[in-house]
Amino acid sequence: MLTEFGKVFIFILVAIVFVVAVIYFARLLRPHRPTHEKLLTYECGENPEGSPWIKFNIRFYVVALIFLIFDVEVVLLIPWALVYQDYGLIGFAVGAIFLILLGLGMAYEWGKGDLEWERPVVKPPVLEKKSLAPQTEAHQV
């Protein structure tokens, strides 16, 4: 008799074997005719320029992460929009609070400058040097 963990293990094992078998079978059936054009780096239909091993600006990743965060939160609004009337005023209030928090998060990111492509340059504070000249009598107590 198998336990529930045994059933899950067998399911995962069968899934892995199935994926490997399908990939291997597809490799046997597909045509393999590499050309110079097919081996080039693909850049959205444009001719590639320079080496593909360049460093990207970190702004790409920051913008992508912000998009994912807010996109997932907006996806949560779809089920709420379908059923909030069933819960009356409390259902509406919960959704409104969620939207307010979402708006505050967006305002925070906007104020922080993360939605701007070019971030403003932050100037470090400069300490003024005090003079080591002797004090005059007016400053002495």
N, C-alpha and C positions, 0 to 999 in steps of 0.2 A: 504494500500500500504506500502510495506517495503522499507526502505532506504537501501543504500548499506551497512551501518554498521549493520543493522538488518540482512541482508543476511549473512554477515560474522559471526555474532554472532550465527545464527542458524546453519551454517556450522560447526563452532567449537563445538557447543553443540552436534550435530549429530555425529561428529567425536569422541568426548569423550564417548558418550553413546555406540557407535560401539566398541571402544577399550575395554571398561569395559565388555560389553556383550560377546565379543569373548574370553577374558581372563577367564571369569566365565564359559563359555561353554566348553572351553578347559580343565579347571580344573575338570569339571564333567566327561569328557570322558577319561582323562588320567589315567593310572594305578598308584596307590600310594603304592609302596612297598619299603620303606626305609630299607636299610641294613647298617651295620657298615661301610662297604667299601664306600657306596654312601655318607655317612654323613661326611667322612673325608675331610680335606682341600686338595684341588687339587693343586699340585705343578708340573705341566708339566710332569706328568707321573712318577715323583720320589716320594719315600716315604717321607711323611712330617717329618721334624725334628724340635723339639722344639715347642714353642708356636706360634700360628699365630699372636699374638698381639705384634710383635716386631717392633722396630723403624727401618725404612729403611734409608740408607744414602741419604742425600739430593741430591747427585750427580745423582741419578736415575732421579729425576724430572728435574734437569737442563739439562741433556742430552736429555730427552724426549721433553722438550720445544724447545730446539735448533733444534732438528730434525723436529718438527712440523713447526717451522718458515721457515726453508729452504725448507722443503718438499712442503709447500703450494706455496712458490715462484717458485719452479721448475715446479709445475703443471701449473702455469700461462704461462710457456714457450711453452706448447703444442699448444694452439691456435695461438700463435705468429708464431711458426714454420710452421704452415699450411698456413698462409695468408701473411707473411711478403713480399713475392715477389710481391704481388698485390700492395703494397705501395711503392715499389722501394727502393731507397737509404735511404729515411727518415724512412721507416719501419724497415730497417736493423739497422739504427743508434739508434733508440729507443730501440730495443732489445739488441744491443751491450751495450748501457748505462745501461740497466737493469742488464745484466750479469756482467758488471764491478762493479756495486754497490753490487751485490750479492757476487762477489768474495772479495770485500773489507770487507763486513760484515763477511765472513768466515775467512778472514785473521785476522780481529780484534778478533774474538772469539778464534782463534788458538793462537794468540799472548797473549791474556789474560789468556790462560791456561784452558779455559772451555771445550776444547775437550780432554784434558788429564784426565784419570780416577783419578789419584792421583795428586792433586794440589800441587805445590811447597809451602813449608812453608815460609811465609813472616816473616822476622825478623824485629821487630820494631827497630827504630833508638835509639841509646843509646847516651845520653848526657854526655859529659865529664865533670867531676867536676873540677872547677877551684880551685887552691890552694889559701888559705887565708893567705899565708906567706907574710911578708912584702916585698915590692918591693926593688930591689937593686938600686944603683945610676945610673946604666947603663940604666935602664928603665924609670927613672924619667926625665922629661923635664925641 
